[in-house]
Amino acid sequence: MQIFKTRSFQWWEIGLIKICLLSPGIMLGLYFYNYLVGLLWLWWMLFAVTAIYFIIRFLRE
């Protein structure tokens, strides 16, 4: 059995994969809402750091 094969997907298949991976995240977020809302500062910090990183990377090119 060959695990690492080269595959290619259509754009709409990638969209389905993203929806498939996003759905459990939303469900877990709803389930653990009270715990995760206490860490809201962490989520905003992660968003800000990654956004700044990609903005700087985009502007350098």
Secondary structure, 3 states (H helix, E strand, C coil): CCCCCCCCCCHHHHHHHHHHHHHHHHHHHHHCHHHHHCCHHHHHHHHHHHHHHHHHHHHHC
